[in-house]
Amino acid sequence: ESYYVNFYMCINIGALTGGIVVPVVAQWSVTVAYFIPVCMLGIGVLLFVSGTSRYVRPKPKHDAGYFVREIAAYCGGGRRSKRDRDARIQPSPTESKVGIVTILRLSGLVVPFNVAYAQMSTTFIVQGSVMTNWGILDAPMMNNVDALSILAFGYIIGNVIYPELNRRGIKIPTTHKFALGSMFGALAVGCAIITDYQIHRAYDERGEAITVLWQVFPYFLIGMGEIFAVSAAYELAFTVAPARMKTVASAANLFMVGGFPNVCCIMLYKVCRSWFLNDRGEAHIHKLEDYASARVVNYFWLLEGIALCGVVINLLPPIKEWVASIEEAAAETVKSPMSTPNIRKNLIQRRKSRDLQQGDGAAETDEETPLVRAQKHASYLKYGDGPDLNKFGSMRAGPSMKKKGGGGAAQNPSSLPS
């Protein structure tokens, strides 16, 4: 839990840096502001390329023709040869059976929150554009409140609350984290609704705009929701996916976090377009008088309902049990010895067999350090004329029974097993 929260915090360090530097530079020169991300992306590419010699690059298991034939066979345009069937990578019997459809369904539980989250770059910006700036803080700069919320609240959650709950043996169910995230999303949209009413009230009474600082509350609450919903979605998708599908599972989760909710928002806007028209029937509401004549608040109420649906869905007992069962099944495959290579499995079985035959003391000598091997070799050089039964049942030179027996009668070598 703490790892994925810290991981998400690291992402937002870059978001906060870019969100402060680029808008400030843009007030001086838009060209230079856009050139900054180009330079940073170029540096990133150079860093990745410079580390090529340190990367583990296994050779491909199949040639390009194999994949062409596989695709053709999957699409019904050909048949697999016996060689291709034998070359297919078969999953372990105990490997997680979670498929891409299940990952999409699991990640779909955070779609209601992410629909609210997507408003930061759309309706929140539109609303902020008709508000007065506070110093250098304008509508685009207010996005940084979200990153600050994630860094501050994420540190408390990931490094204080989660570890303390873990010490007490308490784990918040994943669906409850999604519900908490959706609840914070609903609170954020609720603050946007209050802000909208304040905009209309100030315009109707005084013909003035309110300060952009009113948007601190929705952005801060959205950031708190991300800590619970988005970071938990990253964790869930990666941990329940089988080893060979973790990259695809993470990509599917990213699509459900960022791609699909944006598509939903576009469709909602198309359906609710009349709410974004001013009194002249134009979709230009970036001026206070035009915004005041539109009905954007109706769209916010629709988003409020969607976010609350996310809370209710994730609190349903069947949904909680379904997600918990998938997590438990994935955890069992990690704990099972069968999920490790066969060499490891056989080694464990041999050790158990030796423990039963030789007693508990045999397990302590399974692993020989260089010092133990050196001592055995010195004993061999000093006494090496008697047989010794080692733990694998083979014969090798060892200490003499007469010399190491403490003066007792020597054991007949012929009576020893060979």
Beta strands, then each sheet from edge to edge (+ up, - down):
strand 1: 386-389
strand 2: 395-398
sheet 1: 1+ 2-
end
